[in-house]
Amino acid sequence: MQPESEDDADRPLKEIKLFVPADRYRAFQRCVWIQIHESGRTQLDVMKEVVDDFLVKHGC
């Protein structure tokens, strides 16, 4: 993952809402929490990485 550029920090954000089964919701929340506490990054940084990884994986 590339470091966040100055341009990324200034860009306005939009909300993405996903609907998933309860067990996947809990698993996702646990995973994000672990990433935040192990890496020291912010929740927003982790969210951006999840979206970027999805887009790259699907060639978007």
N, C-alpha and C positions, 0 to 999 in steps of 0.2 A: 504494500500500500504506500502510495506516495504521500509525503507530508502535505499538510494543508497549505495552500498558497494564500497570499494576501487577498487575492480576488475571491476565493471561497469564503473567507471570513466575512466579507462585506455583502455577499449575496443574500437576498431575503430567502427565508425558508418557507416551505409549504408542508402541510400535514398530509401524511398517508395513513389511511385507516384500513386495517386488514381484519378479516374475520376468520378465526381458526378455532379448532376444537380446544376445549379447556385444558387438556393435558399438554398440548403443544404451546399454548399460551404460557403456562407455568414453566415449561422447559425453556422457552425463549427468555422469559424474565430471569430465570436462574442463570442462564448462559450469559446474558448481558451483565448481570450483577457480578458474576465471576470475572468477566473481561474488565470491567471497571475497576474492581478491587485488585486484581493481579497486575494490571498495566498502569494504573494511576491515571488513565485517560478519563475524559468526561463521558457522560451518557450520550451527549450529542455526537461526540467523535465516534463512538461505537455504532450509533444509529447510521451515521453517514457511511461508515465502512460496510455495514450490512447491505445498504442499498447499492453502493458502488460494486461490491462483490457480486450481487445479483445481476446487475446490468452487464458486467464483464462476462459472467458465466453464460448469459443468454445472448451475448453479442449485440446488445442494444446501444 
